[in-house]
Amino acid sequence: MGKYRKLWFTLIGILAVTFTILGYFGREVYREAPPIPEKVVTTDGRVLMTHDSILDGQTAWQSIGGMQLGSIWGHGAYQAPDWTADWLHRELEAWLELAAQEEFGVPYAELNGEQQQTLQYRLKQDYRTNTYDKATDTVTVSERRAKAMAEVNAYYHQLFSDDPKYRQRRDNYAMKENTLPKEERREVMNQFFFWTAWAAATNRPGGEATYTNNWPHEPLIDNVPTSENIVWSIISVILLVAGIGGLVWGWAFMRKHDEEEPAAPAKDPITTFKLTPSQKALGKYLFVVVALFTLQVMMGGLTAHYTVEGQGFYGLEISKWIPYSLARTWHIQAAMFWIATGFLAAGLFLVPIINGGKDPKHQKLGVNVLFWALVAVVGGTFIGNYLAIAQIMPENLNFWLGHQGYEYVDMGRLWQWGKFLGIVFWLFLMLRGIAPALKKAGDKNLLVLLTASVVAIGLFYGAGFFYGERTHISVMEYWRWWIVHLWVEGFFEVFATVSLAFIFHSMGLVNRSTATAASLASASLFLLGGVPGTFHHLYFSGTTTPVMAVGATFSALEVVPLIVLGYEAWENYRLKSRATWMDNIRWPLMCFVAVAFWNMFGAGVLGFMINPPVSLYYVQGLNMTPTHAHAALFGVYGFLAIGFVLLILRYIRPHMVFDERLMKTGFWWLNIGLMMMLLTSLLPVGLIQFYASVSEGFWYARSEAVMQSDILYTLRWIRTIGDVVFIVGALAVTWQVIKGLREPAEGAHQPVGKPVEEGA
């Protein structure tokens, strides 16, 4: 550890404390998850559903795309309703109508104010009172509620079939005809929807809030933000301000300035050795990255268009083959695959550099085996997704080969295992080159940190195997966010930071001590908020107030390190003037600058906009969420993967010169298109929905009345402009990579572009 002892102990201490918190409150998720009763019965003992039928309904929902068609508890797609909120509101309205007819003989709308208030009071008592009997593992519902449930059940049967009565509504919801063909499967799926609504409307035993912390906002039964929600929201803002102040203080007074920057070498040190066979073999990885990137962008454009033409594409009824749920699945899965492939390629490119300019034995074979395994997993995933959503996949095989139904982890479990084993094999290929370097004399702190981040990436993806097809959805969400938040936003963030530091140090542009200290400090800052901050995704997923408190507290700290990324962007940008040969990697460097900007704006500003519990209470499941998701996922990890791809391309094709016209188009049109997409469509739509959610209720913000209103319809059409700009940028980058790969790879690295001056 040497002079970095304090930084190492800080990082280790943070990891120990934060993972203890994550594990302790994870146990809370298991213990306090809303019960799935053995049976739901009416007051006269009639059985309406059972534990097994509810879980059968969960698997039926998964088979149609799950979170890629509407959402549950606010998690999922945004065009169709949130099925929890929609079912609950329809059931409440049905109950009120039944009560009005039974007690007053007229429709509810014709009652006077006092009569309506009386029925609303009784409604709240019927729904908020917890009738779960732990001894018998039974939930009892009133006869009136059972009738209301039957009405909603009948409506959902028609909606998810091909009943012509709701053809226009399915179009508005971007649902394909006959979404779930089998009546018995629709029946159990409706029971699952009911159970999620029951948990969202019923108070926890001994408490004043529902199992979902009063989410969704539903004025009819006084589902409003809890006192704890507001308190912890205020605390999170205070912590954010305090954290920023502390960071600025430390940055100003504790940062050391006594170490001068090294003199830039006359020649790029990475070009001083011949390309190794394993590095030459990386070209096909880069092709897969841009191929999947192009597919993802096209599927994103199709998904966006489905929000204005729910079953067609400019008059072509293509939802029969590629419905919204499938297009969105492929859009997200392609993103996860190409970004991960870009990161894996970056690691494999570094192995020979770490290993003194040579490959470990049989490294090229390993690189090739990993590539074809990746192709098999991608192909199997996409085919399985199609067969599942088309309802061709046998029910018993759907979870393993088809569609798990969970956003970002949509692939069948078999393909998930394939991806995990591929990442573990990548870890093995990385460690083969790193291990010999660790045995050599000298300062190895930066290399040890890089090794630790590689191991974390290799192993933490395995968190996705801690839940199964019939796992309680609250427990599933806990482990799913280990992947989506902790694996991606945590350890990939650390790997990216350390990899860039290692690359710049290898180029002779940054001192080893500076790179090491900065990487250790950054890792500590990222993981301090990032590990327990996982809980900010679980405020309303059947968890308790302590989980909300931890999530709100630490997710505020996640934003703190992002505010200094403007400085990091400047530091990266000015590297281009350190040596004339840096002009050869100008465009990868510009991508790294973009990463810093989008990390600050997309992950920081837009992320904190929805992070406080009181904010997320109203906007979870609205277009405020994808505003942050697009800016953070593509803006940060997308640009980082593209930067890695361009950097690798530049070195494995030493005679290639970047096409300035293509690269300017690619870089600037991607950035401008993304910003247009956010500011002209996603964010305005989200803000309008936000107002609707606060004023009327969450169900209303996702209803046809709002989603198909003239202004939102226009805003979604306007998004087409930003999408087209973005697509042009994506195609320009893709074509640049393909052009580059057509260049010869033989021979040693040769400097290209401007001649290198001696001593530069």
N, C-alpha and C positions, 0 to 999 in steps of 0.2 A: 504493500500500500504506500509506503514511503510518505512523501509530502502530501499525498492525497488522503491520508488516514481519516481526517475529519469528514471529508466529503463522502468517503466510502461508508463510514459509520452512520452518517446522516441518511444515506440512501438505504442501507440495510435496516436501520431503525424505522424509517418510514414504511418500508415494505412489511416489516414485522407487525407494526401497529395497524396499518391499513388493511392487511389481509386478515388480521384478527378481527377487526371490525366487520369486514365483509363476511367472514365465516360466522361470527356470532349472530349477526342480524339475518344472515341466511337461514340459520336455524329457526329464527323467528318467523320467517316466511313459511317454512314447513309446518310449524306448530299452529300458526294463526290463519292459515289459508281457509277461505270459506268452505264449509263442509259440503260435500256432495252426498246427499242423504241416501240411505238404502232405498227409500221410497218417498214419493210425494203423494199425499192422499187428501181427499176432501174431508170435511167435518163428519160426513156420514160413513167414512171408511173406504170410499171408492179410490182405487189406486190409479193415479194419472201417469206416473212414470217411475222408473227405478234408477238406482245408481248405475247399473250397467247400460240402461237405455240412454242415459245422459251422456255417458262416455262413448257409446255407439254414435250418438249425434255429433260429438266432438270429432270423431274420425270421419264422419260423412262431410262435415264442414271442411275438414282438412282436404278432402279429396277434390273439392271444387276450386281449390286454390287458397282456401282459408283466408289469411290476412291479405291476399291479393285481390279480394272481392269484398269491399266494405271492410269493416273493422270490428273487433271485439274489445271492449274496455278501452277504446281509443287507439288501439294499435292495429295498423294495417293500411289499406288503401282508402282513398278519399272521395271517390265519385259516388259509389253506392253508400247507403246509410251505414252508420255504426249500428250493428244489429242489436246490441245491448240496449242502446238508447232508443232505437226505433221500436223494438218490441215493447219496452217498458212504457213508452208514451202511448202507443196504440192500446195497450192493455189498460192503462189508466183511463183513457177516454172511453173505452168500451165499458169499463166498470161504472163510470159516471152515467153513461147512457142507460145502462141496465137499472141502476139505482133510481134514476129520475123516472123511468117508466114504471118501475115496481112500486115506488113510494108516492109519486105524484101524478102518474099517468100521462105525462107530457115529455117531449124531448128536453134534454138538459139545457139547451140554449134558450128555452122558453121559461125557465125558472127565474124567479127574482133573485136578487143578490143574496138575501138571507138564506134562501133555500140552497143556492149553489154553495155558499160557505159551509152550510151544515153538511152537505154531501162531501165536500172537500175535506172536512175534518174527519169524517168517517173513513174516507178513502185513505188518508194519511195513517189513521189508526190501523186499518186493515193491512196496509203495506209495510209500514215501518216496524210494526210489532214482530218480533222474532218468534216464530212458532216452531223452531227446530227443537226437537226433543232428543238430547244426546243419548239418553238411556235406550230409546227405541230406534234411534238413528232415522227419524221421520220428520218431514216437514208437512204441516197441515195447512191447507188453504180453505178459505170460505167457499161456499157454493157459488156465491156471486162472482168471486174471483175466478173460479173454475170455468164459469160461463164466459167471462171476458177472455180468458186464456184460449178457450175453444174458438172464439171469433178470430183472434189474431192468428191462431194456428191455421185456420181455414184460408185466411188471406195469404199467409206465407206459402201454403201449398200451391196456390194459384200463381204467386209471384215467381217461384222457382221452377215452375213447369213451363209449358208453352201455351197456357191459357191466353187466348187472344184479348181477353178483357184487360190484361196488364201489359200488352205488347209495348205501348208507348212508354210506360213506366220502366220497363226493362231497358228500353233504349236510353232513357234518361239516366238510368243507373249504370249504363255500360255493361249490362248482363246479357249473355248470349241466351238464345231461346232454349228452353228445356235445360236449364242450368244443372238441375239434379233430377234425372229422369224417373228414378224409382220412387214411388209414393211412400214405401216403408222407410226409405232413407230420408226423405223429406220430413217424415213424422218424427224420427228420432233427432234430426238436426234441429227441428223446432223446439224440442225438449231441451237441448243444449242451450239454445238462445234464451229460452225461458229461465233456465238456471242462472245464466250470467246476469239477467235482469233482476232475478230474485236477490242475488248477492248485492246488486247495486242499489236495491230499495230497502233492504232489511237491516236494521241496526244490529251491530255486534252485541252479544250478551253483556249486559251491564253497562253499555255505552250509549252515546247519543249520536253516533255516526254509523253509516252503513259499512259493510265489509269492504267497500271500495272508497272509503273516506268521503262519502257523499257525492262521489262522481257517478253519473253525469249530472250537470246542472238541470234540475227538473223541478220547477216551481210548484207543480201540482202536489208534490209530497214533501216540499221544503228541503229538497236536495240542494244545499247551498254550501259554499266553502266553510269548513270547520274553523273554530277559533285557532286551533293549532296550525292550520294551514296558513292563516294570515300572520300569526306570530313568527313562524319559521321563514316565511317569505321576507318579512322585514329583517330578520336576523341575517338571512343570506345576503341581502343588499349591504348591510353594515359590514359583514365579513368581506364582501367583495371590495368595498372602499378601503377597509383596513388592510386587506391583503395587497392591494395595489400600492397603498402608501408605504407598507413595509418593503415591498419589492423595490420601489423607487429609492427608498432610503438605503437599502442594502446595495443597490446598483451604484448609487452615488458615493457612498462612504466606504464600502467594503471591497469594491472591485479593484483589483491590482492593475496598475498601469506601468509597472517597472520592467516588464519584459517586452523588448522591442520585437517587431515582426521580423521574421527571417527574410533575408534577401532572396528574391525570387530567382530560381535557377534559370540558366540560359535556355534550357530545353525541358520540355515536359518530362519529368522523371518516369511517368507511366509508359512513355514511348521508348524507353531505353532498353527494352527487351522485346524479343519476338513474341508474337501471339502464340498462346498455347493451344493445343487441339481442343481443349474444353471451351476456351473462349471463342474459338472459331465456330464451335457448335451452337453458340447462343443465338445465332441469326434467326433460327426457326422460332425461338421463344419470342423474339421481337415481332416477327410476323404474326404470331398468334395474339400477341398483345393488341396490335392495331386492328386485326381482324375482329376480335371480340369487342374492341372499342367501337369500331364502326357498327357492328351489330347492335351494341348497347344504345348507341346514339339513334339509330333508326327505330329501334323498339321504343325508345323514349319519345320520339316524335309521334309514333303511332299511338302510344298510350295517351299522350297529350291531346291528340286529335279525337280520341274516343270520348273525351270530356265534352265535345261539342256535337259529335255524331256517333252516338253510343254503340252502334252495331255496324258501322261502315266507315269507309275511307273514300271521301269524295264520291259518294254514290255507290261504291262497290261494297257489297255486304260480305266483308271478309271475316266477320266475327264467327262464321261457321267453322273457319279453320284456325284463325288466330284471334280469339276473343281478348277482351281487355285484360282479364285475369292472367292469361298466358303471356300476352305482350309485356305486362308489368313484371311478371315472374322472370322472363328472359332478360328484361331490361336490368333488373337488379342483380340477377345471377351472373350475367355477362360482366357487369361492373366489378363484382366481387372477384371473378376469375381473372380479368385482365389486369386489375390493379395488383392482385396477389402475384400473378405471373411476372409483372414488372419488378416487384420486390425480390422475388426468388431469383430472377435473372441478375439483378444487381449483386445479390450475395454470391452467386456462382462466379460472376466476373471478378469479384474481389479475392476469391480463394487463391488463384495463382500469384496475385500481387502480395498477399499475406505470406505465401509460401516461398518467397524469394524468386519469383518469376518462372516457376515451373509447376506442372500439374502433379498432384498425387497420382499414384499408380491407378490406371483404369478410370481416371476422372471423366474422360470424354464418354466412356461407355455409360457411366452413371448419369451424366447429363442427358444423354440420349434416352436412356430408360425412363428417367423422370419425365422427359418431354412427352413420350408416347403414353405414359400413364396419365399425364395431365389431359391429353387429347381424349383418351378413353373416358375419363371422369366427366369432362365437359360434354362429350357426345351423349353419354348415358344420362346425364342430368337433364339435358334439353329434351331428349326423346321421352324420358320418363315424365317430365312436366307436361308434355303434350298429351301423352296417353292418359294421364290422370285427369286433366281438366276436360278432355274429350269424353271422359267416362268410359274409356275402352279398357283401362287398367283394371284387373280384378280387384275387388275390394280388399281382399286379404294381402295383396301385394303393394297397395298404394303407398303405404308409409315407407316401405323398404326400397321400392323401385320408382315410385312416382313423384308424389308431392307431399312433403311434410306439412305444408299449410302455414308455416311460420315465416314471416318476413325476414329476409336476408339468410335464412337457413331453410330454403324451400326445397332443396334437393332431397331425393330419397335417401334413406339412411345408408344403404349400400354405397351410394356415391359419396356420401359424407365420410364414410370409413375410408374410401379410396382417396379422398382429398387429404384426410388426416395422415394416412400412411405415406402419401406423397410428400407431405410437409416434413414428416419424421425422416424420410429418406433424404430430403434436402438438408435437414439438420445433420445427418450423417456425412453427406458430401461436404458440407461446410466445415465440420469439425475435423475431417481428414486433413484439410489444409491448415486449419488454425492450430491444431495440437502441436505439430513440430515447431511452429513459430513461438508458441508459449514456452517452449523449453530453452529457447535461446536467451542469452544474457541481455540485459537492458531493461528499460522501462516498458512494462507490458500492461499498464493499467488501462489504456484505451482499448487494447486488444481484448483484455478480460471483459470489459464492459460490452464490447461488440459481441463477444462469445455469449455472455449472459442474455443479451437481447435475442440472439439467434436461438438459444435454447428455449427461451420463453415463447417465442413465436412457434417453435416446433411442438411444444407440449400443451400450451394453453388452449389451442383449438379443440383439444380433447374434452373441454368442458361441455361441449354439445352432446356428449354421450351420457350425461347424467340424467337425461329425461327420455321418455319413450313415447310411443304412440298414444297411450292412454294416461299419461302423467297429468296430474292436476295442472291446469293452465297457469296458476300463480307460481307454482314450482318451476314449470317450464320457462316462464318469463324470466325468473331469476337466472337460470343457466343460459338462456338465449342471450341475455344481455352481457354475460361473461364473454361471449364471442363478439357480438356487435359493438359493445362499448369497450370492454376491458382488453380483448385481444387486438381489435383494430385500433381503437383510439388510444389505448395505453401502450402496449408493447410494440406495435408497429410504429408508433410515434417515437419511441425510444430508439428503435432500430434505425429509423430514418435519420434521426438526429446524429447518432453515433456513426452511421455509414457516411454521411456527408462530412463529418469532422475527419473521419479516417481518410476519405478521398482527398480532401483539401490538404491534409497533412502529407499524404503520399505525393501530392503535387509539389510539396515544398512551399506552400503558401501560408501555412499556419504552423506555429510551434506545437510540438507534441504536448507540452505542458498546458498550453492555452486550450488546445482541442480537448484534452482529457478533463481539465477542470470544468470547462463549459459543458461538456457532455454529462459529467456526473451531476452538476448543479441542475441542468435541464431535466435529467431523468428524475431527480428528486422532486422537482416542482411539478412535472407532469403527473407523476404517480401519487403524490400527496393528495391531490384532488381527484385524480382519475380513478383510483381503485375504489374507494368508498362512494365516489360520485356515480358509480354504476346504479346506485339506488334511486337516482333522480328519474330513472325510467319506470320506476315501480311505485310511484306515489299512489296510484289508483288501481293497482293490479291485485287487489285482495290482500294488501299488506296493512300493517298497523302504523300508528303515529310515530313511534321511534324510527321506523324505516324512513318515513318522510323526513324526520328531523335530520338524520344522518345524510340522506341524499341532498337535502337543501343546503346543509352546511358545507359539505365537501364539493358539491357541484359548483358552488360559488367560487371556491378556490381554484377549480379547473381553469377558470377564465383568467386568473391573475397572471400566469406566465405568458399568456397570449398578447398582453398589452405591450410587451417589449419586442414583439416580432417585427415591428417597423424598423427597429435598429438592426435586427438580424438581416432583414431584407437589404438594408443599406450595406451591411458588412459583406453579404454575398455579392451584391451588385458591384461593389468597388473592387472585388477580386479580379474583375475582367481587365482592369488597368494595371495589375501588378506585373504582368509579363505579356509580351506581344503574342506569344503562342496561346494565351488564354482566349484570343479571338476565335480560335478553332472550336472552343466549347462554349461560345457565347449563348447559344440557344438553350442548351441544358441549364446553364446558369440562370437564364431568364425564367425558366420554369421554376427553379428553386426560389427565385425572388417572388414569383406568383404564389408559391406555396405559403410563404410568410404572410403575404397580404391576405390571402383567403383564410388562413388560420386565424388571423386577427379579426377579420370582418365576418367570415362565415361561421367559424367555430366560436369565436369570442362574442362579437356583438349580436349576431342573429341567434347564437346559442343561448346566451343569457337572457335574451328577449323572452324565451319560453321556459327557462329553467326554474324560476321561483315557483313554489307550489301553487300560489294563487293565480299565477299566469297560466301555468300548464293545466290547471283545473278547467279553464275556459277554452284553451286552444288545442289541447291534446286531441289529435285526430282531425284537425282543421289544416288549411293550407299554410298556416304559420310554420308547421312542422317540416314539410318538404322544402320550405324556403331555406331553413337552416340545413336540412339534409343535403340538398343539392350543392349549396355553397361549401359545406364542409367536406362531403364525400368526394365530389369531383375537384372542387377548388383546392383542397389540401392533398388528398391521397391520389386523386387523378393526375394532377399536375406533377406530383412527386414521381409517380410511376412513369409518366411521359418524359420527365427530366432524366430519369434513370435510363430509359430506353434510348433516348437521343445520345446520352453520354456513352453508353455501351456501343451504340452504332458507330459513333465517331471513332472509337478505338479499334473495333473489330473490322472496320472498313477504312484503313488508314489513308487511302487515296481519295476518299469521299470528301466533297466540299458541300456544306449545307447550301441548298438553294434559298437565297435570301428572300425571294418573292414568296416562295411556298411557306417559309418559316414565319415571315412577318404576317402573312395571311392566317396561318395556323395559330400562332400564339395570340395575336391581338383579336382575331375573330372569336376564338374560344373564350377569351376573357370578356370581351364586349357582349357576346351572345349570352354568356352565363349571367352577366349583370342585367341585361335586358330581360331575360327570362324571369329573374327574381323581382326586379323593380317595376316592370310593366304588367306583370300578371300574377305570379304566385303570392307576392307580399300583399298587393291590393286585394286580391281575392280573400286571402287570409284575414286581413283587417276587417273586411265587410262581414265575414263569417264570425269573427271575434265579437263584433258588435251584436250580431244576431244571437250568439251564444249567451252573452251577458244579459241581453234584454228579454229574450224569450225562452231560452233553454237550448241545450246542446243538440237535441233532436232537430230543432228548427234550423240550426246552422248547417245541418247536413241534409235538409229536406229539399224536395223539388221546388218548393216556393222560393228558396234562396238560391240553390244551385242552378236552377233553370231561369232565374231572373234575367232580365235584359242586360243589366250591367255586368253580371258575372259571365254571361254568355259572350258578351263583347270582349271582356278582358281575356277570356280563354282563347278567343280568336286572335287577339293582339299578340298572345304568346307565340303565335306562329312566326312572327317576324324574328324574335330572339332565337327561336329554335332553328330557323333557316340559317341565320348568321352563325350559330354554334355548329350546325352540321357542316357548313362550308369550311369552318376552321378545323373540324375533326377530319374531314376528307383531305385537307391540305397536309395535315400532320401524317395521316396514314400514307398518302402518296409519297411524302418525303422519306418515310421509313422504307417503303417498298423500293423506291429509287435507290436509296442507299444500300440496301441489301443486294441489289443487282451489281454493285461494284465488286471487284475482285478482293478476296480476303487474304491472298497469299502474300508472303514476305513480311518483313519487319515493319513496325510502325514508321511512318514517314511524316514529318511535319508538312502541313499544307497551308494554303492561304498566304498570309503575309510572311516574308522571309524573317527568320529569327535573328535578331542582332546579338552579337557576342556580348555577354554580360547583362543581357536584358533580364 
